[in-house]
Amino acid sequence: MTKQLLHLISASIIVLSLGTSIAVAQPTTSGIEVPPVPENLAVPPGHSVYLKGQGIGTQNYICMPTTNGGVTWKFLGPQATLFQMFKGEARQQITTHFLAANPAENGLARPSWQHSMDSSQVWGEVLRASSDPNYVEAGAIPWLLLRVAGAQLGPVGGAYLTQTTFIHRLNTSGGIAPSTGCSETANIGAMALVPYATDYFFYRAER
């Protein structure tokens, strides 16, 4: 882990220079503070944030062959736990985050979040991404805006996450594919589990 990533995990604070880019404030009725985002990541009107969790885990890659005879790291999916934070410390697990088959899309693999209490689950489709250096720190995976592409009740009817319409991945640190370990055909099949941390914000339709 880099020094920056360790600092994020322990303090849950990233200071970003917004420069001259257009910053868009996100709507909230819950008291949850969402940082300004690049214009292309703005959540559509009529939706407001209702849940925030800090994700700590890995972005997972596998070394695969390319069409031109080379090899490259291919993103597999995330594996993380989301926590509610209190005074910079993880106090309560709220969801798990992983790659899963989306039943609403005939089993298409999508990033998924499953609630730790009622087991309700949502799947996200990336709408837009940003690596704008005015927002995203160097060496970090992009910020994302995702729409919910599928939702499922928990086994006994839990529905908390099923109200989600959009998800933000913001304040990212770490997680990019390695620069080594996938340079020749002998490396095909190698895996890299790269530590990352980020904040996830869940939105729902305004009532």
N, C-alpha and C positions, 0 to 999 in steps of 0.2 A: 504493500500500500504506500501511496505517496504521502508526503507530509500534509499536503492539502486535503487528501481524502480522510486521513486520521483526524484532522482538525474539524472537518465537516461532521464526522460521525460523533465526535465528542461535544461539539458546540452547536451544531445545526445552524451555522451562520455562514453565508457566503456574501462577500461584499462585491457588488458588480458595478462597473462604470457604465452608465447608460449613454454616454457620449451624446451625439446629435441624432441618433436613430429615433424614429417615432415609437413612443412607448404607449401601450394601451393598458389602462387599468381595468381589472376584471370585476364584474358585479358580485356582490356578496350581501346576503341577508343574515349570515350566521356569525359574524364577527371574525371569521377566518380571514387573515391577511394574505392576499395573493400578490406576488411581486408584479410590477409592470412587465409586459411581454412584448415581443416584436409584433408589429401590426398583423402579420400573416398568421399568428397563432391566437388571435382574439376569438373567444367563445362567441357563438352567434347570440344575438339579443334574445331575451326570454329565458335564459338559463343562469343560475347562480350557484356558487360553490356551497357545499354543505358538509364536506368531509375533507380532511387533510391527513396524510400520513407520510412519515419519512421512511423511504425505502432503503434498506441496507442489504446488499447481497452481491451477486455476480452477474455480469453479462457474459454469456457463454458462446464460444466460437469453436468451429471445427475446420481443420485444414482440408480443402477440397481441390480437385483438379479444375482447371479452366479450359475453355474451348480452344485456346491457342497452345495447349500443351504445358502450360505452367501450373502453378498452384497458388491458392490464396485462402485467407481466413474467411469463412462464411459464418454469418451470425446465425446461431441456433435459437436462442431465446433467453429470457431473464430467469433468474431464480433469486427471490428476495422475500424479505419480511417487511411489512409496513408497521410502523409504531406511531402512537401518539406520543408527542414530546412534552415534557414539562421542565422548564428552566434548563433547556439544553440537554436533557437526559431522556432516553427511551424508557417510558413508564408502562406502556400497555400495547401489546400486539393487537393490531386491528384487522389486518388481512395478510394473506400470503399471495405471492405474485409469481406466475410461472407460465410456460407455454402449455396450451391445452386445446383439445379439439372442440370447436364451436358447433353445438348441435343445430344452431339456426342456419349454419352454412354447410350442412352435410359433412361435418367433421373437419372443416378447414382449420388448420393450426393458427391460433391467434394468441397474443399475450392476454392473460386472464388474471383477474383478482378475485379471491374468494374470502368472504368475511369469516373472521376467526370465531365468531359467536354463533351466528345462525346459518352459516355455510352457503348463503346466497352468493351468486357468482355472476360476473360480467366478463365479456370479451371485448377487446378494443381493436379498432382499425385505425391505423395512422392516417390522418388527413393531411397534416403538414408538419414540417420539421424546420428547425432553425439552428444554425451554428454561428449566428451573428456574434462576433467577438465583443460587441458592446454589452452582451448579456451572458454568453456562454463562456466559461473559463477555458483557457487553453488546455488541451489534452482531455477534454470531457466529451461524453456523448451528447448529441444534440438535444435541445428542448423539443417537446412534441405536443401537438394537439391531436387527440384521438376521439373518435366517436364510438359509442357503444354499438357493436355489431351483433350482440347476442346477450341474453340475460336468462338466468335460471334460478328458480326458488331452491332453498335448502331442502334437505330430505324431510323435514317436518314443517315445511311452509315458510321458512325464514325468507324475508323479502327486502332486507335493508339496502343491499347494493343494487337491487333491480330498478330502483328509481333513477339510477345514474344515466345521464344522456351524453356527457362529454367528460374527458379526463385530460388534465395537463400533466406532463412530466417537466418539471422546472428545477432550477438550482442544481444542475447535475455536476457530479465530480467523478472523474475516473471512468472506467468502463469501455474504453476504446480497444479495438483489436491490437494484439501485440505487433511489434515491428520485427520480431524474430520468431523462429520456430516453425515457419511454414514457407520454405524456400526451395524445396526439392520434392520429387515424387515420393521419396522415402518418408516424408512427413505426413503424407495423406492419412487421414483418420486421427491425427493428433488433436487434442482438445485443449482449449485455454479457458479457464474460468477467471475472468478479470474483475476484481473488486470494484464496486461503484456505490455511490450514494446519491439520492435525489429526493425531491419532494413531489408527491403525487397529490393533485387536487381533483376532487370529484364534484361534478356539477349535476344539477337536476333542473327540470322545467319549473319555472316560477309558478307558485300557486296563487 
